[in-house]
Amino acid sequence: MKRFLLPAFFLLLLMRTSCLVRGQDFESAYIDLLKNELRALPYRDLDVSYSLSYDSLQMGYVFHAPQLFLDSVLRASIDSKVNVLPRTTAASYKGTIRFDNYTNAIFIRSALVGAALVFNTMHVMTEPRGGMARFMKRWAVFLDSLKRIDKFEDKNVGLDSYVYMVVEVDGSLVCGDTSEAGQLLQQFIRSEKPWTPGIMSGRPLVQSVALQIPYHGMDYDKLRYKRHGGVRPRVRINNEERIVCFSYALPREKDVRAILSMACENDGYVAPVFHKGPVNELQQLATFLRGEQINISYYNPHMANRVYFYIIDN
């Protein structure tokens, strides 16, 4: 008897796996069908919820998207085409339809009704010991002490001047700036302890940090800073290594050199849009993003949104 139990178990497992795969095939097929059917609609920059429910009485699927104004012809067309797709499931689905704000692309997220939701963690920026307020206080005291012994002069500093450093994935501080301000920052960070590492969905982050350099007459206690989260792999643009920063909103800081947005779909990036910067640099950035295994999922995994990748002009 035991001789037949193990093969029977594997047979049941194989049948269940086969059903799951076919269910995924149906899911992919109906998503492609919806994209084709909805492409003619005049929507841009719009997110709507939808459901694809199986009606056991009618023995078929019914598509619902209350926020979309679909005429009866289009609605009937969608239902009829969905119901002729090959399937071995009677599961119901729900999700979000995203009409892109820059192109005519449509992105659809789908989930089984009743399936457990898995959310990606929000990314956590790296932090210095004691927090950023104390770090900036130490930076101000350091510069003020140099000014008192004539090792730092603020009379020629512009009103909005910054010096940059990088916080690596292990929390170490690096400044490759060889200017006078960069050398001051290098001297300052030698006595600083490593920061706590940044995390995004369990993966380490790098961070580009800009520290303000005080101008003449400025209150040193009011120095500002800017932080930009970046992905671990570096991109080489025009033979110079750069950090690729990212945001979920269009960056508007003056020190942003090049901006490229792409929409995340099926663990890849599609529909690139160039927002700012030299075209050849943006093309190199787009090639880099397509070739690297960079997974920056939006906070809500059931919503397809653009990610803005950008380079700081430091």
C-alpha positions as CSV (number, residue, x, y, z in Angstrom):
1,M,0.0,0.0,0.0
2,K,2.8,2.4,0.9
3,R,4.3,1.8,-2.5
4,F,1.4,3.6,-4.1
5,L,0.9,6.5,-1.6
6,L,4.0,8.5,-2.7
7,P,3.2,8.4,-6.5
8,A,-0.4,9.3,-5.7
9,F,0.8,12.3,-3.6
10,F,3.1,13.5,-6.4
11,L,0.2,13.1,-9.0
12,L,-2.1,15.3,-6.9
13,L,0.7,17.8,-6.4
14,L,1.3,17.9,-10.2
15,M,-2.4,18.3,-10.9
16,R,-2.7,21.2,-8.4
17,T,0.4,22.9,-9.9
18,S,-0.9,22.5,-13.4
19,C,-4.2,24.1,-12.4
20,L,-2.4,27.1,-10.8
21,V,-0.3,27.6,-13.9
22,R,-3.4,27.5,-16.1
23,G,-5.1,30.0,-13.8
24,Q,-2.1,32.3,-14.2
25,D,-2.3,31.8,-18.0
26,F,-5.9,32.9,-17.9
27,E,-5.0,35.9,-15.7
28,S,-2.3,37.0,-18.2
29,A,-4.7,36.5,-21.1
30,Y,-7.5,38.6,-19.7
31,I,-5.1,41.4,-18.7
32,D,-3.8,41.6,-22.3
33,L,-7.4,41.6,-23.6
34,L,-8.4,44.4,-21.3
35,K,-5.4,46.5,-22.4
36,N,-6.4,46.1,-26.1
37,E,-10.1,46.8,-25.4
38,L,-9.6,49.9,-23.2
39,R,-6.8,51.5,-25.3
40,A,-9.2,53.6,-27.3
41,L,-10.6,55.3,-24.2
42,P,-9.5,59.0,-23.9
43,Y,-8.1,58.7,-20.3
44,R,-4.7,59.9,-19.0
45,D,-3.3,59.9,-15.5
46,L,-6.2,57.9,-14.1
47,D,-6.4,55.1,-11.6
48,V,-9.5,53.0,-11.3
49,S,-10.5,49.8,-9.5
50,Y,-12.1,46.9,-11.4
51,S,-13.4,43.4,-10.8
52,L,-13.8,40.4,-13.0
53,S,-16.3,38.3,-11.2
54,Y,-17.5,34.8,-12.1
55,D,-21.3,34.5,-12.2
56,S,-22.1,30.9,-11.4
57,L,-25.7,31.3,-12.6
58,Q,-24.7,32.6,-16.1
59,M,-21.6,30.4,-16.1
60,G,-19.4,33.2,-17.1
61,Y,-17.3,36.3,-16.2
62,V,-18.7,39.8,-15.8
63,F,-16.3,42.8,-15.9
64,H,-17.0,45.8,-13.6
65,A,-15.2,49.2,-13.6
66,P,-17.7,51.7,-12.2
67,Q,-15.4,54.7,-12.6
68,L,-15.0,54.0,-16.4
69,F,-17.7,55.2,-18.7
70,L,-18.1,52.2,-20.9
71,D,-20.9,52.0,-23.4
72,S,-23.0,48.8,-23.7
73,V,-21.2,47.7,-26.9
74,L,-17.8,47.8,-25.3
75,R,-18.9,46.3,-22.1
76,A,-20.6,43.4,-24.0
77,S,-17.5,43.0,-26.2
78,I,-15.2,42.6,-23.1
79,D,-17.5,40.1,-21.4
80,S,-17.9,38.0,-24.5
81,K,-14.1,37.9,-25.3
82,V,-13.1,37.2,-21.7
83,N,-15.5,34.2,-21.6
84,V,-14.0,32.5,-24.7
85,L,-10.5,32.6,-23.3
86,P,-9.1,29.1,-22.4
87,R,-9.4,28.6,-18.7
88,T,-9.6,25.9,-16.0
89,T,-10.7,28.2,-13.2
90,A,-13.8,29.9,-11.9
91,A,-11.9,32.3,-9.6
92,S,-12.8,35.9,-9.4
93,Y,-10.3,38.7,-9.8
94,K,-9.9,42.3,-8.7
95,G,-7.3,45.0,-9.2
96,T,-6.4,48.4,-10.5
97,I,-6.2,49.9,-14.0
98,R,-3.7,52.7,-14.5
99,F,-3.9,54.9,-17.6
100,D,-0.4,56.4,-17.9
101,N,0.0,60.2,-17.6
102,Y,2.6,60.6,-20.4
103,T,1.9,57.8,-23.0
104,N,-1.1,55.8,-24.1
105,A,0.1,52.8,-22.1
106,I,-2.2,51.0,-19.7
107,F,-1.0,49.1,-16.7
108,I,-3.1,46.5,-14.9
109,R,-2.6,44.9,-11.5
110,S,-4.6,41.8,-10.8
111,A,-5.2,39.7,-7.6
112,L,-7.4,36.8,-6.8
113,V,-10.4,37.7,-4.7
114,G,-9.7,36.5,-1.2
115,A,-6.0,36.0,-1.8
116,A,-3.6,37.2,0.9
117,L,-2.1,40.6,0.2
118,V,1.6,41.0,0.4
119,F,2.8,44.6,0.8
120,N,6.3,45.9,0.1
121,T,7.8,47.8,3.0
122,M,8.4,51.5,2.6
123,H,12.1,52.3,2.2
124,V,13.9,53.7,5.2
125,M,16.6,56.3,4.8
126,T,20.0,55.9,6.4
127,E,20.4,57.9,9.6
128,P,23.4,59.3,11.5
129,R,23.8,58.7,15.2
130,G,21.4,60.9,17.1
131,G,19.4,61.9,14.0
132,M,19.9,64.5,11.3
133,A,19.3,67.5,13.6
134,R,22.3,66.6,15.8
135,F,24.4,65.7,12.7
136,M,23.7,69.2,11.2
137,K,24.6,70.7,14.6
138,R,28.0,69.0,14.5
139,W,28.5,70.2,10.9
140,A,27.7,73.8,11.9
141,V,30.0,73.7,15.0
142,F,32.8,72.2,12.8
143,L,32.5,75.0,10.2
144,D,32.2,77.7,12.9
145,S,35.3,76.4,14.7
146,L,37.3,76.6,11.4
147,K,36.0,80.1,10.7
148,R,37.3,81.3,14.1
149,I,40.8,80.3,13.2
150,D,40.6,81.6,9.6
151,K,40.5,78.1,8.1
152,F,37.0,78.7,6.6
153,E,35.8,81.9,4.9
154,D,32.1,82.3,4.1
155,K,32.2,85.7,2.4
156,N,32.5,84.1,-1.1
157,V,29.9,81.4,-0.5
158,G,26.7,81.6,-2.6
159,L,23.2,81.8,-1.1
160,D,22.3,78.3,-2.0
161,S,25.6,76.3,-2.0
162,Y,25.8,72.6,-1.1
163,V,28.5,70.0,-0.8
164,Y,27.8,66.3,-1.4
165,M,28.6,63.0,0.2
166,V,27.5,59.4,-0.3
167,V,26.3,57.1,2.4
168,E,27.2,53.6,1.2
169,V,25.1,50.5,1.9
170,D,27.2,49.7,5.0
171,G,26.6,53.2,6.4
172,S,30.1,54.5,5.7
173,L,30.5,58.1,4.5
174,V,32.3,59.0,1.3
175,C,33.1,62.3,-0.3
176,G,34.9,62.4,-3.6
177,D,34.7,66.2,-4.0
178,T,38.1,67.6,-4.3
179,S,37.0,71.3,-4.1
180,E,37.8,73.4,-1.0
181,A,34.3,72.7,0.4
182,G,34.7,69.0,-0.4
183,Q,38.0,68.8,1.4
184,L,36.3,70.4,4.5
185,L,33.6,67.8,4.3
186,Q,36.2,65.0,4.0
187,Q,37.9,66.3,7.1
188,F,34.5,66.5,9.0
189,I,33.3,62.9,8.2
190,R,36.6,61.3,9.3
191,S,35.4,61.7,12.9
192,E,31.8,60.6,12.1
193,K,30.6,57.1,12.9
194,P,28.9,55.1,10.1
195,W,25.2,55.7,9.7
196,T,22.5,53.1,10.1
197,P,22.0,51.4,6.7
198,G,19.0,52.3,4.5
199,I,16.6,49.5,3.6
200,M,14.0,49.1,0.9
201,S,12.0,45.9,0.7
202,G,14.8,44.1,2.5
203,R,17.5,45.4,0.2
204,P,20.2,48.0,1.1
205,L,20.1,51.5,-0.2
206,V,22.7,54.1,-0.9
207,Q,22.0,57.7,-0.2
208,S,23.2,61.0,-1.7
209,V,23.3,63.7,1.0
210,A,23.8,67.4,0.3
211,L,24.9,69.7,3.2
212,Q,24.5,73.4,2.9
213,I,27.6,75.6,3.2
214,P,26.8,78.8,5.2
215,Y,27.0,82.1,3.4
216,H,28.2,85.3,5.1
217,G,25.8,86.5,7.9
218,M,23.9,83.2,7.9
219,D,22.8,81.6,11.2
220,Y,24.9,78.4,11.3
221,D,22.1,76.8,13.3
222,K,19.8,77.0,10.3
223,L,21.9,75.0,7.8
224,R,19.8,72.8,5.6
225,Y,20.3,69.4,4.0
226,K,18.9,67.3,1.2
227,R,18.7,63.5,0.9
228,H,18.2,61.4,-2.1
229,G,17.6,57.6,-2.0
230,G,19.5,55.7,-4.6
231,V,19.9,52.1,-5.9
232,R,23.0,50.1,-5.1
233,P,24.4,49.5,-8.6
234,R,26.1,52.5,-10.1
235,V,25.6,53.7,-13.7
236,R,28.4,54.9,-15.9
237,I,27.3,57.9,-17.9
238,N,29.9,59.4,-20.3
239,N,32.6,57.2,-18.5
240,E,31.7,58.7,-15.1
241,E,30.2,56.7,-12.3
242,R,27.0,58.1,-10.9
243,I,24.4,57.2,-8.3
244,V,20.9,56.5,-9.7
245,C,18.4,58.2,-7.3
246,F,14.7,57.5,-7.4
247,S,11.4,59.1,-6.4
248,Y,7.7,58.5,-6.8
249,A,7.1,62.2,-7.6
250,L,8.8,64.3,-10.2
251,P,11.9,65.8,-8.6
252,R,12.1,69.6,-8.8
253,E,15.4,70.4,-7.0
254,K,17.8,72.6,-8.9
255,D,20.7,70.1,-8.5
256,V,18.9,67.4,-10.5
257,R,20.7,66.9,-13.8
258,A,18.7,64.3,-15.6
259,I,15.3,62.7,-15.0
260,L,13.8,59.6,-16.6
261,S,10.6,58.0,-15.6
262,M,9.5,54.4,-16.3
263,A,6.5,52.4,-15.3
264,C,7.0,49.2,-13.5
265,E,5.2,46.2,-15.0
266,N,5.8,42.5,-14.5
267,D,9.1,43.1,-12.6
268,G,10.4,45.2,-15.5
269,Y,10.4,48.8,-16.6
270,V,8.5,50.0,-19.7
271,A,7.2,53.2,-21.3
272,P,10.2,55.5,-20.7
273,V,9.7,59.2,-20.7
274,F,12.5,61.8,-20.8
275,H,11.8,64.7,-18.5
276,K,15.1,66.6,-18.2
277,G,18.7,66.4,-19.2
278,P,20.9,65.6,-22.3
279,V,19.3,62.9,-24.5
280,N,22.4,60.8,-24.7
281,E,22.7,60.6,-20.9
282,L,19.0,59.7,-20.6
283,Q,19.4,57.0,-23.2
284,Q,22.4,55.5,-21.2
285,L,20.3,55.6,-18.0
286,A,17.4,53.8,-19.8
287,T,19.7,51.1,-21.1
288,F,21.2,50.7,-17.6
289,L,17.7,50.3,-16.0
290,R,16.6,47.7,-18.5
291,G,19.8,45.7,-18.0
292,E,20.0,45.7,-14.2
293,Q,17.8,43.6,-11.8
294,I,16.5,46.7,-10.0
295,N,13.1,46.1,-8.3
296,I,11.6,49.3,-6.9
297,S,8.0,48.4,-6.3
298,Y,5.6,51.1,-5.5
299,Y,4.4,51.2,-1.9
300,N,1.0,49.8,-3.0
301,P,1.8,46.7,-5.1
302,H,-1.7,46.7,-6.6
303,M,-1.2,50.1,-8.2
304,A,1.0,50.6,-11.3
305,N,2.8,53.9,-11.0
306,R,5.8,55.6,-12.5
307,V,9.1,55.7,-10.8
308,Y,11.3,58.7,-11.5
309,F,15.0,57.9,-11.8
310,Y,17.4,60.8,-11.7
311,I,21.0,61.9,-11.5
312,I,22.3,64.6,-9.2
313,D,24.6,67.2,-10.7
314,N,27.0,67.4,-7.8
